[in-house]
Amino acid sequence: MRKDIEIPKVENVQVVAIKEWDKDFQSQNWNVYVLNTRESSIETVLVLSRGNNKERKTTTLRHNLGNISAGSMAKVEYIAEEVLSFTNEYLVTFFTEGKLYEKHFVFKPHSISDSNIISLTPFEAEGVKAQ
């Protein structure tokens, strides 16, 4: 029965956008990461990403990040300047403690910007957190 299905709450896993120097293109670019601040690793991490606005939408991409150890992060993708005005969604699924977890993260239009950068504790990085 439906009442018997346990849907575990995702905690201590976050999607963030970090602005980094790209030596190949000699410019600052935004990259999206999954942060694991749990005390255990997360396994078989899959991320579905897509973006849209009123007139256009991006291709839906699927990323297999493998395992992310406790207290570390893994790069999902580069996010182009042209889609920062879109609603950008990331659906993250993973296994840990013998259970399947899933959470939907959203960057609202124009939320990925220098004015929204915060410190990403405990990582030595600064970026923008998805909601």
Phi, psi and omega per residue, in radians:
M1 nan 2.777 -3.138
R2 -1.039 -0.684 -3.104
K3 -1.139 -0.313 -3.128
D4 -1.547 -0.160 -3.123
I5 -1.449 2.129 3.114
E6 -1.623 2.200 3.087
I7 -1.955 1.761 -3.085
P8 -1.209 2.543 3.134
K9 -1.473 2.325 3.115
V10 -1.416 2.162 3.077
E11 -2.312 2.592 3.070
N12 1.124 0.493 2.972
V13 -2.288 2.304 -3.042
Q14 -2.464 2.617 2.998
V15 -1.844 2.284 -3.110
V16 -2.365 2.736 3.006
A17 -1.948 2.227 -3.114
I18 -2.120 2.311 3.106
K19 -1.533 2.151 -3.054
E20 -2.317 2.708 3.082
W21 -1.357 2.239 3.096
D22 -1.840 1.890 -3.065
K23 -1.190 -0.468 3.129
D24 -1.221 -0.720 -3.112
F25 -1.743 -0.055 3.111
Q26 0.944 0.856 3.129
S27 -2.694 2.887 3.054
Q28 -1.507 2.243 3.138
N29 -2.274 2.651 3.083
W30 -1.541 2.310 3.061
N31 -2.207 2.504 -3.133
V32 -1.744 2.395 -3.119
Y33 -2.283 2.703 2.914
V34 -1.797 2.195 3.104
L35 -1.789 2.339 3.065
N36 -1.989 1.787 3.096
T37 -1.769 0.252 3.077
R38 -1.253 2.892 3.080
E39 -1.527 0.012 3.095
S40 -2.312 2.799 3.138
S41 -1.308 2.758 3.017
I42 -1.966 2.445 -2.969
E43 -2.055 2.683 3.110
T44 0.869 0.954 -3.095
V45 -1.342 2.117 3.097
L46 -2.072 2.398 -3.134
V47 -2.260 2.219 3.033
L48 -1.828 2.247 -3.132
S49 -2.197 2.499 3.101
R50 -2.790 2.761 3.121
G51 -2.432 2.714 3.108
N52 -2.808 2.752 2.943
N53 -2.412 -2.920 -3.055
K54 -1.141 -0.564 -3.058
E55 -1.793 -0.478 -2.995
R56 -2.397 2.881 3.027
K57 -2.532 2.745 3.134
T58 -1.599 2.963 3.016
T59 -1.200 2.522 3.033
T60 -1.411 2.176 -3.136
L61 -1.968 2.552 3.086
R62 -2.089 2.292 -3.082
H63 -2.151 2.268 3.039
N64 -1.789 1.921 -3.097
L65 -1.653 -0.082 -3.116
G66 1.253 -2.380 -3.138
N67 -1.779 2.504 3.069
I68 -2.110 2.044 -3.091
S69 -1.230 2.846 -3.130
A70 -1.017 2.384 3.083
G71 1.214 0.495 3.131
S72 -2.365 3.119 -3.124
M73 -2.423 2.783 3.136
A74 -2.361 2.400 -3.132
K75 -1.310 2.319 3.096
V76 -1.629 -1.006 -3.059
E77 -2.935 2.828 2.936
Y78 -1.380 2.438 3.081
I79 -2.041 2.087 -3.044
A80 -1.228 2.567 3.114
E81 -0.963 -0.604 -3.084
E82 -1.101 -0.400 -3.092
V83 -1.863 0.124 3.101
L84 -1.186 -0.346 3.080
S85 -1.500 -0.031 3.116
F86 -1.559 2.873 2.866
T87 -1.416 2.048 -3.100
N88 -1.894 2.134 -3.058
E89 -1.965 2.517 3.099
Y90 -2.354 2.081 3.090
L91 -1.813 2.006 -3.064
V92 -1.888 2.211 3.037
T93 -2.183 2.543 3.139
F94 -2.829 2.874 3.053
F95 -1.903 2.489 2.946
T96 -2.845 2.590 -3.141
E97 0.936 0.570 3.102
G98 1.276 0.250 -3.129
K99 -2.229 2.686 3.066
L100 -1.623 2.271 3.118
Y101 -2.057 2.645 3.112
E102 -2.621 2.405 3.084
K103 -2.580 2.505 -3.139
H104 -1.794 2.162 3.122
F105 -2.019 2.509 -3.097
V106 -2.343 2.331 2.905
F107 -1.772 2.023 3.111
K108 -1.211 2.807 3.126
P109 -0.932 2.333 3.105
H110 1.147 0.168 3.125
S111 -1.343 -0.425 3.069
I112 -1.474 1.668 -3.111
S113 -2.699 2.819 3.137
D114 -1.026 -0.539 -3.097
S115 -1.254 -0.259 -3.121
N116 -1.851 0.152 -3.099
I117 -1.230 2.348 3.074
I118 -2.276 2.914 3.069
S119 -1.340 2.342 -3.119
L120 -1.782 1.438 -3.127
T121 -1.270 2.418 0.093
P122 -1.620 0.187 -3.127
F123 -1.390 2.619 3.087
E124 -1.528 1.113 -3.088
A125 -2.596 2.844 3.048
E126 -2.236 2.498 -3.129
G127 -2.991 -2.893 -3.117
V128 -2.054 2.237 3.126
K129 -1.510 2.469 3.007
A130 -1.378 2.721 3.108
Q131 -1.571 nan nan
